[in-house]
Structure formats: structure tokens, C-alpha cells
């Protein structure tokens, strides 16, 4: 008989702790959802025409043996890495702004501002 009040009191205590934790979690999630994400810079992307031009240059230099399809496939990326290494550029395997300029490929107006 003495254990029943103890059991009820323990159950009440556990429920009140659980409710308090849920309210705290909801308050924290509201703060997180209201905060703004940091501003990110736009992603630099080469156009299909620029990729075709780069593939032609890579092919002339012997770094690429595939077709000029205008897509950055695995072979094109491998050729870009070889070209970048040969030219003393950071080896990324991507057709970034520095690589385009080094190749003499014209940038779009949007790319110039990036």
C-alpha cells in the first residue's frame, strides 16, 4: 500500500520531465529554423561550348583522346588534371575560371564577375 503513492509520484515526475524536455526541444528548433543560412558564393560552371573548346585544346596537347561532346566526363577531367599540372595550376580536374583563362577560352559576362 505504501508503494502505490511512491509509484504515482514517480510517474508524475517522469511525465513532467518529459514535457519540459519537449518544450525545450521545440524552442531550440524554432531558433534554428529562424536563423538565416550563411550567404554562399555562386558556383562557377563552364558552358557546354567552353567544355568543347577545352576538349579540343586538350586533344591538341595530347591530354585527351575522346570526342568533343561538351560534357565533363571522366576522361575530360583526367585530361584537365594533366593540363593543369603541366601548366603549374592547382590540379582540380575541373574547368574553373583560372584554367579557362589559361587556355584562352572566353568567359561569359556572368563568369567574369565570379
Phi, psi and omega in degrees: 000326180288336183282336181298309177299322178297318179296315179297316179297319178296317179298316178298318180296316179297318179295319181293324176294318180297316179296318180297320179293320178296319179294321179294319179296317178297320179295319179293322180291328176293320178296317182293322182284337179277338181284145183274147175287150180296148179292130180251148177286151176294152181276130178283127179228133176280147177281166179298322179295319178296321179295318178299317178297318180295320179297322178295317179295316179299322180293317178299323182276355178083017180265351186215136181241004184272187179277157178272086187259348179081019177233142180277083178272182183300317181294321178295316179298320178296319177295320178297321179298316179296316179298312182298320178294317181295329182267000179075024178266166174295126184278105181240335185076013178245156179267077182272179184300315182297318180293317178300314181297316180298324179283347182082023180268130183294140177268152173284165179300320180296317181295327180296330182275351182275000000 
